[in-house]
Amino acid sequence: MSVRTPEDDQRRILLWVVGLNAALFVGLGVAGWLADSSALLGNAADNDSDSAVYPISFLAVGRAWPDLIVGALGAVVAIKGGLEILRDAARTDDNEEAVR
């Protein structure tokens, strides 16, 4: 009989969180695309960045990784999300000018 460790519980919870964030990313992304909504697409980008950070956390559970490495990877993902929001905002501005 094996004993569950706190790390096992943390990994199980992280897997659930990754799944939920990935589902939100897909749902919000599709809804935002269909509704041409920058707000929904921005929220989807936020969930995308969360979904990318949690696997890094999953790998770090039970290991002595330097916080600097994990923080730097999180910052890269956050920057990616910000760039996606700016890209969508530029696309929305182009569409509004074409309508005028």
Protein Blocks (a to p, Z undefined) as FASTA:
>chain_A
ZZddfklmmmmmmmmmmmmmmmmmmmmmmmmmmnopaklmmmmmmmmmmmmmmmmmmmmg
opacdfklmmmmmmmmmmmmmmmmmmmmmmmmmmmmmmZZ
